[in-house]
Amino acid sequence: MKDINASFDDILRQRHSARAFLPQAVPEALITELLEMSARAPSGSNIQPWRVYVLQGPAKLRIEQKVCALHDELYINPQKIEDFKTEWTYYPRTWVSPFIERRRENGWGLYSLLGIEKGQKEKMHQQHRKNFQFFGAPVGLFFTVHRSLEVGSMLDYGMFLQSLMLAAKSRGLDTCAQAAWNTFSEVIMSEIGASEDEKFICGMSLGWADPAQVVNAFDTPRVAAKEFTRWLEE
Ligand SMILES: Cc1cc2nc3c(=O)[nH]c(=O)nc-3n(C[C@H](O)[C@H](O)[C@H](O)COP(=O)(O)O)c2cc1C
């Protein structure tokens, strides 16, 4: 019994967010295979709310350059954030415990691994900027959803995204889901030619992680099941 799910469990454990990739291109047939596998994800009434944009080559570079420039502008002039309209917020406006502590632990854990200390704003900016180059990955993915759909489709979407990340890992590929792009969703939607009916969900980097980069050694803890589970039996 014990080993029945060993390989699947291995994939679950081996999937980490990669933040430095090798430039090696991913064959289009392989990307299609990953998307076919992710589409096996369940969705309420089987509505399959996902829509995917695959970016490579000059199309990817164009968006990266545009968004990096905007990100740099925001660094110099933070009030400009008002110009960027996002349709939904991924994170809460007000953070409460225990989430704020976990978020801080995660952020500082990553920065300290990279030798970035509190107050080193330029270094933090440069690290965050790597999001907008898909961390050097050869493939960038953007996900959208039809705007008529409700929050239930976000549940479906999460399953699709995790299926994609696990299908990638099971083939030796790596990913990083990226909400960082959401700030610039208006610009992205226009660049990728998305219709007015679509809403931006998030981005994702896809490729082979560079094992020589220390950032990819970042390991994230999880709260034990007993801490988030309540058993009701009697
Ligand atoms: C929807 C979603 C959005 C995320 N956005 C970003 C992001 O913009 N940039 C980033 O570096 N990591 C991002 N992450 C990665 C998380 O920080 C990461 O999943 C978490 O710290 C757990 O680490 P692990 O993925 O290595 O297990 C995102 C993850 C998810 C699921």
The ligand as an ORCA input file, in Angstrom:
! r2SCAN-3c Opt
* xyz 0 1
  C      -1.086     31.942     -8.273
  C       0.349     32.097     -7.847
  C       1.011     33.278     -8.122
  C       2.363     33.419     -7.785
  N       3.032     34.560     -8.140
  C       4.375     34.621     -8.025
  C       5.103     35.713     -8.572
  O       4.533     36.634     -9.152
  N       6.458     35.702     -8.470
  C       7.121     34.697     -7.825
  O       8.353     34.753     -7.767
  N       6.467     33.638     -7.290
  C       5.113     33.580     -7.385
  N       4.416     32.488     -6.910
  C       5.152     31.387     -6.285
  C       4.938     31.299     -4.781
  O       5.718     32.262     -4.119
  C       5.317     29.882     -4.349
  O       4.402     28.971     -4.938
  C       5.301     29.658     -2.834
  O       6.259     30.454     -2.203
  C       5.553     28.190     -2.492
  O       6.799     27.787     -3.044
  P       6.925     26.597     -4.103
  O       6.083     26.950     -5.301
  O       8.391     26.558     -4.452
  O       6.439     25.354     -3.455
  C       3.055     32.359     -7.151
  C       2.355     31.179     -6.857
  C       1.027     31.050     -7.185
  C       0.311     29.765     -6.879
*
